[in-house]
Each structure stands twice: as C-alpha cells, then as structure tokens.
C-alpha cells in the first residue's frame, strides 16, 4: 500500500494533516522504518490530491506487507471486501462497480459461494477477463469442467475476493438447471474443484475424502462433531432445510423401515438413520454425483449396512409392502411420487408419509381457522358425519395445527389427505384412514410461496 514516510518528530503532525484532508488509510497501521522513520498509509485513489506543507519532509513509498489496523480487524467482511477491491482498482473504482459487490454469500469451508447477481455488470466482466489494468494471461487449450475462463483470465480479482473473505476458493451460483435433478449451475472462479465438507447436526456427510482431490479441497465447518461433503458444482445444497432435518432427527423411528424417495446427498436419509434410529432406509436417487456423495457419507457415519441405495428413477421402484415411513422430500411438488409411496407402505399396518410441497399463500393474511378443519379422512363407506380433529401424535400431542396454520395450508393438507386415502383404497381394494398429524413450515421459498411438509398417518381399516 502507498505510504508517506517521515521522521518520527513529524509523524503526529503528518497524521493530523492526512486525516484532515481525508487521505489517511485507516485500514493499516503505521509502520516503523530503519533510521527512526515511520510510514503512514495513504489512500491510493487520492494521491493526486496530496498537497503537504513544504516544511514537512516526507517521502512516498510502498509498504510491501501492511499490517491491518485494530479497526480494520473489526471490519465486517462485506466492507473489507469492498475496501480491498477499491484498493485493487485504484482510480478505476466506480459506483457502478460497487453496486455489484455482494453483501452476503454462502460459506462451505474454504470455498465461498457468491450469489447469482454478484460481479455480473459489464465492467466486472471486463475486469475478470484481464481488461482495464488486470493481467490477461493466455488461456490454456483446455481448462477443467465447471471452471470458468475467468479463473485463468483474471486471477487477481478472484484472489482479492478470496483474501477479503478468508477463503481459498471462489464460486458463483447460477439458476438451478431444469433437468429434473435440480443440478446446480455453479461456476468455479478460483480453485480446481468444488468438493467441500460440512458438519450438520452431528451427522457425518461424506464425499471429498478419498475422492482423488488434493488437500486443497478439504473444507471443514464445525457445527457439531461430524461432517459431510459434496461437490457444489454438481450437487444441490439447501441450507434452508436445516429446521426440517433437525425435526425429522427427533421423530420416534426406532425399529422402522423408511423409504426416502428423493434422497439426494442424504439430507433426510442421514437424520433418520443416525438420530431418529430407523432400522433400515431404502434411499432412491437418480443423480449419479449425489449417489456417490451419499455412499461416502453412509460409510463415514458407519451406517452403510443399514441403507440400500436405489440408483435411478424412484417412479420405477419395484419395492412393495416394506415401509413404516416414507419421505417425499421433493419441491415444488412430490405428487408424482405419491403412488409409489402408497405401494411401499406396509399393506397390513400402514405408516406415515412426510409429503413436501410448495404452497402459494394469499397476500392478505386470513383469520385463523379452528383445528377441526384438519380432520381424519376415511374412505367414503366409513366416513362419519362428525369429522373430529385428530391431535398430533409425533410432537408430544401438542395442539399446534389449527391456531397457527393459514386456511390455504389447511385446505392443501386436507386435499392431500383425501387424495392419498383414495390412492390407497384403490390400490388395496379396501378402505383406509388418513390423519393429518402435523404441518411443518420449512421456509419461505419465494414471495407468497411456502415450503411445507405434511406428516400424514395412513392406516388400513379393519373389516
């Protein structure tokens, strides 16, 4: 960084002068120099405004290894990022550039995942390609898949971003591909691969260990005592599902067999196995990259022998009459999996379905409806005229349904219960009962759209 060096006896006067003219760079400490002199950091973009009294002897030089000031060490990461980019660009900095600097991001160990709209303006694209003062080395004939040419063309930009955010790798998120697998469109801007490690609810999730990646790719975020890994460029990760993972981890599943129709990297498979005590899980997944991560995670957590991975389309699953519980963790809708879920439920005892769905919510909040709306659903020949509400059983019998749920969510839960009851009756040729146990609000998915989970108990009625 640029600095003005002067004799120690002039240092205080020089500091006051720089601060008065707003030329002092408060991000760095003054530095002692040989011969008793000191160097005071100054803002590079304002050097042209420097005008000091002639009686104040000083020399302009550069500090090669500046030490952050105490105030800078307390600086929020977003401000530190902006300040370091401003220093990198000097006089090329502009308000237009500043608008595209992100204020939030996801951290996956030593990899920072930027939002889709970060650094997307035309000036940033020119900078990333080495224009406007940044070097542009020749691109190799081939570069690794999912690695942007920006990674090779403008490394100084992305190295600055990584340094400011305390990372070693940088990637940028895009829109999820409409390929049925929710494959992420992620561009790696700095680094050679996208494998990361995480800890979640004390569960060990795997992928990087033993995958042939160098030590550079091992990233650990401590939230408990265990870890999981996956490739951010190939597998979807949703931090917004953490509340649902914690919830299913607390369900009473001891001795049960579970079918997870959309297992992914094991978002819910692992909580059911490791924490909820499920005896066995059939995990269905058709994304080969997610299958690999799930396999490594199961091994790492010591539960590989309690899970069978069914690689392929879960709609073609050949299992029948095996499950005490079925998880349908697909949004915006898991409706295509409902017939499969009905087939795999035990035909003589039934079980519980966990049905995920995105439900649109009206703009104006409607008055709460009584809990009686969330009533037991039976086959037409056994339906009573009363419709007594069923109390939740898996959350300790607490009355959490009617008073908190919006009417739209209640109607969706009732309609789903009726549909499932009809599918089961048609499949088995006898009446079934469906009871709403709980409706969980996982997260807001989009404006006026909420990700919900319906816990639906399904039981055959005795003759």
N, C-alpha and C positions, 0 to 999 in steps of 0.2 A: 504494500500500500504506500502511496506517497506520504511524505512527512517532511516537516521543516525542522532542521537541526540547528540548535543554538547553544551558547554557553549556559551553564546552569543558572547563573545570576540573572539571565534574561528570560528564563523559562516561564515564570509566573506571568510576567508582562506579556509575553507572546501568547500564552494560553488565553488570557483575558481578551486580547485583540482578536484572536481567531474565533472565540466564542461570540464576541460582539458582532463580528461580520458573518457569523454562522458558517464558518469554514472548517471548524473543528470536526473531526470524525470521531464521535464518541463511542464507536464500536470497538475501538482498540486502545490499549494502554500506551502511555508514553514509554519510550524505550531508552535506556541508558546506553551511551556510546563511549568508546575509548577516548581518553583525554578529558573526561569530565563533562562531555557534552550530553544533551538529551534530544531526542527526536519526538516531535508531536505530530501524530497522524492528522492529515487533512483530507477533505473530500475531493476526489479526483475531478469530478464533474464541475467543480467550482474553482479550479486552479486559475482559470483565465481571469477570475475576479480578484485574485490575490494582489493586494496593494498594501505593503507594510511600510512603516516609517523608516527612513534611511538610517536612523541611528540605532536600529535594531538589527544587528548582524545575524543572518541565518542562511542556511543552505538547503536547497531542495534535494532530497534523496528518496530512496525507496527502502522500506523495511521488508526484508525477504520473508521473515517468519513472524508476522504480527501476533500479539497476544490479545485475545478478546478482553474487553473491559468487564468489570463486575456487572455493569448494567446490561451489557450485551449477552452475558451468560444467563441473565434472567429474561432475555428477549424471547417472546413467543416464536415458535418455529415459522409461522407464516410471515412474520415481519422479518425474521432472519433470512428467509428465502428471498423476499423482495429486496432486502438490502444487498445481499450478495450478488443478485442478478444486476442490480443497478451499478454495483462496483465493476462487474464484468463488462458491462456495455458502455460505461462511462457516458460520453456525450450522446450516445445513440439511444439512451433511455427515453421513453415517452409514456404519456398517459395511456395511449393505445396498447402498448406492451403490458403495462401494469394491470390492465383490466383482465388479461388472460392468465395472470399468475394465480394459481389455486390457493384457496384459503383452508381447504380440507382435503384429506386423502385417506386411503386405507394403508395400513402398515402390515406387512406379512414378514416378520423377522427383519432381515436386512434388505428387503425389497419394498419400495414404496410404489403403490398403485394409484396413479393420478386419475382424476375424473375425465370423462369423455371430452369436456369442453376446455381442458387445460392446454395452454400453449397452442391454440388452434388458429389464431389470427395469422394473416398473411405475413406480417413481419417476423413472427416466430418461425414460420416455415422457412423463410429465407435464412434466418439465423441458424436453424437446425441443419441446413444444407451447406453451411460454411460461408454464406454471404455476409455482407456488412461487417467485415473485420474478423469473423471467426474462420479458422482454417478449414479447408475442404480437401482432405487427403483423397487420393484416388480410391474408389470403391473396389473391393475385390470382385472377381468374376462371379463368385457365389458367396452368399452370407447365410448364416443359419436360418432355418424357417422360423417365422414369428419374430425375427429380429429386424427391426426397421432399418432401412438405409441411413436414417438419421443417426443411428447408433454409431455408424462408421464416419458419417459426414460431419457431424457437429459434436464430437465427444465433449468438448469443453463446456458446452451448455449443460449437458446432462450430468457431467461430473460436478458442476456447480450446484445443480439441483440436489444431487445425492449428498454432497457435502453439507449443504444447508440443513437437510432434513435428517442427517445422521444415518444415511443408508449407503449401501454399496451397489444396489441395482435399482433401476427406474423403469416402470412400465406405465402404459396409459390404457385405460379401459375404453372399449367401444360398445356398441349395441350388441346384445345377445343375438346370435345367428338364429334365423327361423328354420332350424334343421330338425326340430323335434327333440333334440338332445340338450337344448339350452347351452350350446357351445359358446364360450365367451370369445369375443373378438378383441383380444388384448395384444397390444404392440409393445415389444420389449425394446426400450430405448437405450438402456445401459446394462450390460451384463450378457452372459452367454446362454442362460437358460432360465426358466420360470419356476423351478421347483422350490417350494417353501415349506416350512414347518410351523405348526401351531399347537397350542395347548387349549383344550376346551373341556371344562367341567371334569377335569381329572381323567380324561379319556386319551389314550394314545392313538393318534391317527397317523398313518404312515404313507410313504411314497418316495422320499428322497434317499433314505438310507439304502445303500446297495443298488441304486438305480443307475450307477455309472456316472453320476455327476461329481464334479470336483467339490472340494470342501468349501469353495466359494458359495455354493448354492445352499448350504445348510443354514437355515434361519430359525431361531427359536424364540417364541414369545411365551413368557411364563404367565399362566393364569391359574394353574393348578400344579399337578405333579406329572403330567403326561403330555404326549404330543401327537400330532397328525401332520401329514404332508401331502401335497398335491401340486400339480403344475398349473399355475394361474393362467397360462395361455391356452390350456386345454380343458380345464375343469371349472365348473361354476362353483362359486363360493358365496353364500349369503349370510353375512353377519347378523342380519335382522331376524334370523330364525333361532337365535340363542335362547330366547324365552321358551320356545316350544321344545327345544332339546332338553332344557332343564326340567320342563314339565313332564315329558314322557319318561325321563330318567327316574321320576318319583312314583310312577304308576306301579301297582301291585301285579307284576307279571311272573312271579316265581313259578317255575314248572311249566310255563306256557310255551306253545309253538307260535311263532309270529311269521307272517309273510309281509315283507316290505316290497311293494310293487315298483317303487321308483327309488332305489337305494342310493344312486349317485355315488359319492365318495364315502358314504356311510353316515350321513347327517343324523339319521334316526336309528339305523341299524346298531350303531355302537352304544348309544344310551340305553337301548332296550337290552342289549347283551351285558354290558359292563355294570350298569347301575340298577336297571329295573329287574334284573335277574331272570330274563327269559331263558328257557332251557335250550331253545334252538330257534334259529332265524333262517328263513329262505329269502335271500336278497336278490332282487331282479334288477338288472341294469344293462342297457344296450350300448352305452358309450365305453369303448374299449379302454380309453385312458382312465375313466372313472373306475372301471373294473380292476385295473392294475393297482390304483391307489387304494381301493377298498381291500384287495387281497393283502397288501403290505400292512395295512392298518390292523386287520384282523390278526395277522401273525404277531405284530408288535405288541398287541394287547393280550396275547395269549388266549384268544377265543376263536382261532381259525377252525378248530374242531367242532365248534357249536354253530357254524354257519355254512350253508351251501349257497354259492353264488350261481345264479341262473343268468348267464350272459345271453342277451337277446331281447326281443320284444316281449314285454310282460303279457301282452294280449294273447300270445301264443303259449303261455304257460300251461303245462299239462297236469299240474298238481290238482288234486281234488280232496276235499274232506280231511284236511290236515291242520287247519289253523284255529287257534283260540282267539287270535287277534290279527287284524290286517291293517297295515299303514299305507295310506294312499296320499303320499306327500308330493303331489304334482299340482302346480298352479300354471295358468289361471284356472284350470279345471282338471279334476281326476275322473270325470264322468265316464270316459272310455274304459276305465279300469273297474267300474262297478260290477259288471257281470263276472269278471274274473274273481273279484273279492268275494262275491256270493258263492262261487263254485268252490273256493278253497276253504271257506268256513266249515267247521265240523257240522255235518248234516243232522246229527242227533242232539247236539248240545248248543250249537251256535257259538257266538262270541261277540267281540267288539270291533267295530270299524272306526278308524280315525281318518275322516274324509276332509281333505284340504280343498279350499275353493276361494276364488276371489269374488267378493260380493259387492256390487255397487250400492252406495249409500246415498239417499237423497240429501240435497244441500241443507235443507232446514231440518233440524232435529225434531223428531216426532215425540209426543209424550210416551213414556214407558208403558208397556203392556203388562198385564198380570202374567205370572208364571204359568197359568193354566194353558196358555197357548202352546207351550212346549209339552205336549201331552203324548202319552203312549199311543202308538199306532198299531192296530191289529188288522188281520185280514177281514174283508167285509162281512163274512159269515160269523165272525166272533166279536166284531166291534160293539162296544157298549154305547149307550146314549149319553153317559156321563162325561167321559174324557177326562179322568182325573190326572193331574200333573204328576209326572214321575220325578222324584227327587234325585239329584246327582248322587252316585254311589262311590265314584272314584276320587272325589275330593273331600272325603270325610262327611258326606251328607249335608254339606253346606248349601244353603239356598242362594245360589249365585246366578241363576238364569234370568228369571223374568224381570227383576228390577233393573238390571244393567243392560240388557240386550235391546237393541233398536228393533222396531217392528219388522223392518226389512230383513234383518238377520234371523229373526224368529220365523218368518214366513219361509225363508230359504231352508232352515233346519227342518221345519215341518214337511215341506215339499220333498226334501231329500229322503226323510224317513219314510214317507209314503211310497216313493219310487223304489227304494231298496226293499221294502216289505213286499211290493208287487213282484220284483225280480226273484226274490227268494221263494215266494209262493208258487210262481210259475216254474221255477227250476225244480223244486222238490215235490210239487203236486199236493201240497198240504199247507195249511195256514201257518203264518209266522207272525211274531210280535216284534216291533221295533220301538225302542225307547230312547229318547234323547237324554244322554247323561250330562253333557256339558258342551258349551260352545266357547271356544277359546279365540280371542282376538290376538293374532300373532303380530301383525304390523299393518301400517298404512302402506299399501302397495303403490297407489297413485292417488291423485286428487279424487276424493269421494269413492275410492275403491279400497276395501279392506281384505286382507288375507285372514280367513277364518279356518278353524278346524272344528269339525263336528265329531264328538265321541258318540257313536250310535251303537247301542246294545241290540243284538239281533238274536232272538230265541225261537225255536220251533214250539208250536203249541201242542200239547199232548192231546191225543184223540179223546 
